[in-house]
Amino acid sequence: MTLKVLESYQKYFVPAIPRTPTNRYASIILLRETKSYAIFTTEGGEEQDVEEVSAGQSHSEKITRLVMFKRKQVAPERRTGKALLRQYGIFPYAIKDGKVVYGEEALREKDHYADCYLPEGLCTHCPDCLIYGYAAIEGEGARRARLMTDTCFSIRPYQIIQKQIKFNVIDEATHTSGTITEYDYTTPGVFLPAVETTVDLTADEFVYVLGNILRTSRYGKEGTRQGFVRNHILAIAFSDVELFANLEFTQAFYDALVEAGKNLVDDPLTLADLLEHAPSVIQKLTANLTGRLRLVTGDELEAILQDVRELNQDEERLRAFLKNLHEQAVSFAIKVAETEGRG
């Protein structure tokens, strides 16, 4: 069920889920932009996560940057995908006589997978489990993720993009107010360059991952239900090696902006500023790549994104797509289990 627009890129994907690596990398190069106040910290933390690093690749002075750890990026996107599978009836499911059954029929089965959820209820057979991986589960082993990313960093210094906000509560009986809590927030309009690299995915699996990124809008501290983030896709890169680290991406943007005369402390930073420099930044970071590279940008990129949007807007097509994707995953997992003596 590969999208028509991806047919010309088919050689960069695996025809079926592989048992061994083939080094087919498809990297999604993006900017994460906060559109509301957000909190990027570990649960229960009082202050946001920061790190002191070199400002740029050619500007070696140290600055403190806001960081967004890998889990804070990937976990929301996984939850988006799982919710979509639930919405379209993929969960609950069961395996009956080697075939997948859904809904009420699945729930009647003795050994069924009623659902799949993070972190303790992973089913090990669905597209999410086979793409994003899972740690050791009794009787199922473990599976390495076929999607890689790392911590991403803000372009501007942390001190410029954070704000302490106090919240008050009014006592209706006494008509008095008092501070109930104070949080360290990231302000709107903060940019965090990132790369999500998929490895050895089928074209359909790649569409699923790309859809999850485009659909996900809430990142950061989970309990706050805040943190609206817009993901802007800059490019898709097909290669046989990884491209560059998120920190390198941020530092290259910093260098380009400063060398263009931008004051990253006093001047506002806009999406237009970054879109202007993105082509040269990506070109610089990939110029000496030890491997092949096919970069998709401009109209080619927009055609892929539009096809993914149209798929997600068509309920019947999307339901059929997700069902087919899931059955491919289950079939692969069953074969692996039989081969390893777990079937």
N, C-alpha and C positions, 0 to 999 in steps of 0.2 A: 504493500500500500504506500510505497514511497511517493512523496509529493512530486508532482511533475517537474517543478523547478529544480529539484535536487537530482534529477536523473543524470544531468550532465556532470555531476560531481560524484557519481556512484563509485568510481574507482578509489575514492578516498575513504570509503566506508567498508566495513566487512559485510559479506553477503548474509552471514548468519553469526549468531553469538559464538565467539571462538573459545576453545579450551586453552589455547596458548597464545602469547602475545604476537602481534604482527606489526606493532609500532605505527598504526594509523592514527595520527593525532588530528583532532579538529578543535581548535581553540576559539572560544568566544571572547572577544576583546571588548570590554565595556567600561562605562563610567557609572558608578553608583552615586546618585545625587539625593541628599536629604531634602524633602519637601515639607517637613515639619520638624518640630523639636524631637530629638531622638536620644536614647541612652545606649551607649555601646560599652557594656561592662559585663563581667560575669555575674550570674544571679546572686543577689545578696551583697554585691560590692557597693561601697559608698561613693567611689570615684570611678570615672571612666578609665578605660585601658589606654595607656599612652606608652610611647617608647622614644628615646633620644637616638636619632640617627643622623647621618649626613644629609644636608639639605638637598643636594643634587649630586649628579655624577661628576660634574666639573666644579661644583661649589661644595667644598668639603666642610664648611662650618656646620656645627651641630645644631639641630633644632628638635624640639619635642613635637611629635605628631600623634594625633588620635589613631588608634589601631582598631581594626575590625577583624577579629579572629576568624579562621576558616569555618568553625562550627556556626558562628553567627551569620555566615553567608549561606552555607549549604543547608542547614537544618530548616530554615523557613521555606526554602525552595522544595525540599523533600516533602514537607507538610502540605504544600500547595499541590504537589503531584498526587499524594495519597488522598487528599480531599477530592480531587478530580476523579480518581479511580472509584472512590466511594459514591460520588454524585452520579456517575454513569453506570452503577450497578456491578462494577468489577469486584468490589468487596461487598459482602462476604462471598467467598468462593470455596470450592472443595474439589479434590481430585477423586473421581469415581471411575473405576475400571480404566484408568489411564487417560481419562478425559476430564476437562474442566466443566464444572457445573456451578451455577450462580444462584443467588437469592435464597428463597425458601428451600429449594432442593439442596443447596449447599449446607444449610443449617440442620437438615435432617441427617446428614452424614455423621457417623461417629467420629471419624478422624478428619475433621475439616479445619480449614484455616478461616475462622470467622472474620478476621480483619488483619490489618498490618499497621502497626503504629510504633512510633519512636518513644523511648529507646528500647523498651523491654519486650515489645510484642511483634518483632519482625518475623515475617512468614518465611523468608528465604527463597521464595519462588516467584515473586512478582517483578515487574520491570524496575521498581524502585530499589529493591534489594539487590538485583543483579547489576544495576548501574552504579549506585552509590555505595554498595558494599555493606557488610555487617561483620561484627566481631564474632568470636567463637560462640556458637550456640550448640548445646548438647544434642548430639545425634545429627547435626547438620554441618559441623565444621565452621569455617569462616570464609568470607569472600572479600578479596581486595577490590576496592573501588575502581571503577573505570572512569571516574571523574576526579580531577585534581585541581586544587587551588591552594592558596596560602593566605596568610594574613595580608590585608590591604591597609594602606596608610593614606591619611589625608594629605592633600597637597600643601595647604596652608598650615602654619603653626597652630598647635592645640590651643594656646592662650588666646588666639584671635577668634576661634570658632566655638568656644564653650561659654556657658552662662549658668550661674547658680540661680536656681529659681525656688522660692519658698511658696508653700501652699498653706492657706489658712482655712480654719473651720469656724463656722458661726454656731455658738450655743444658743438655740432658740429660746431656752428658758431664761438665761441671764442676759441675752443680747450682747455677749462679749465674743471676741475672736481670739484665736491662739494659733500659733504655728504648729502644724501636725507633722510636716516633713519638709525636707529640703533636698533637691536633687541637682546633680551636675549634668547639664544637658548639652548636647551638640545642637547648634543652631541650624535653621534651614539654609539651604544653598551651599552645603559642604559637599565636595567631590572626593570620591575615593576610587581611583583607577584600579581595575581588576581584570584578571584573565581566568576564565574557567576552561580547563583543558580536558577534553574527553579523549579516551583512548580505546580504540578498537570497538566503536559502537556501530550498530547498523544505522542506516539512514533514518529509520523510524525511531530508534532510540534517541538519536540526536535531535529529532523534531520534538520529542517528549521533553528532553532537557531544556531546549531552547524555549519551548512553551512555558515551562516552569519558571524560567528566569523572567520572561515577559509578563507572566501573570502575578508574580510575587511582588507585593508592595509594602509589607511590614517586616522590618528588621530591627534588631537590637534587643534590649531587655524585654523578655517575653511577657512578664507580669504587667507591664505598663500599657500594653495594647496601643502604643504610640509608634513613632518611628516610621512615618511614610517615606519610602525611598523609591525613586524612579530609576529604573535601569535603562541606560542608553547604550545600544549596541553600536560599536564603532566599526567593527570588522569581524569577519570569520576567517581563520587561517588554517589551511590544510597543510600538514607537514609530517615528517617522520621523526621529529625531535620536539622537545618543549621549546617555547619561544623565549620567555624572559620572566623574571620574578615580578610580583606586584610592586615591591619596593623599587626595583629598577624602573618600572613604568612611572611611578609617582615622581621619582627623582629626575627622570628625563623630561617630564612635563614641567617640573620646577625650573630646570635649566632653560628650557625653551621660553618660558614665560618671562623669567628674569632677563634673559638676553634680549628679549623683545621690548624691554623697558617697563614691564609690569611690576608694580610694588605690591608684593603679596601680603604685606602687613596692613597697608592703608587703603589700597584700591580694592573695589569689589571684584570677585572672580565669577564669571558667567559661563554658561554652557557654550556660548558662541566663541569665547576666548579659547576654550579647550578644543572645540571642533576645528577651529582654524589651525591649531598646531598638531592635532592628532596624526595626520598623514606623515608629517616629517618626523614626529616622535616614534611612530611605529617603524618607519623606514630605517631610522637610526638604530633602533634596538634589534632589528632583524638583518641588518646589512651583512654581518659576518656570521650568520647562522651556519652551523655545520650540519647541513641537511637541506632537503628540498623544501620549498615554500610556495604555496598558491594562496595569495591574499585576495579575499573577496570584499569589495567595498562599493560605495556608490550605488548605481542602479542595480547591479548584480545583487548586492546585499539587500537592498530594499525589496527586490523580487522575492527573495527567500523569506524575509520577515513578513511580507504581505501574504504569502501562501500559508505561513504558520498562523497568522491572524485569522485568515478566512477559514482554515480548518477549525480553529477554536470557536468560531462564530456559528458554525453549522453543527447543530446537535447530533443529527443522524450520522454524518461523516465522522464526527469526533467519537461517538459511541462505538462505531465499527472499527475505527483506528485503534482505540484503547483496548478493545476486546482482542483484536488481532495481535497487538503488541504484547498483551498479557499472556495469551496462549503460546506465543513464541517463547516467552520467558519460562513458563511452566514446563513446556516440552523440553527445553534445554536443561532445566534443573532436575527433571525426572531422569533424563539420560545420564547426567553426571552422577546422580545418586546410585543408579543401577551399576554404573561402571565402578564406583567406589565401594560397592557392596552395601549401600544404605537404603536401597529401594525395597 
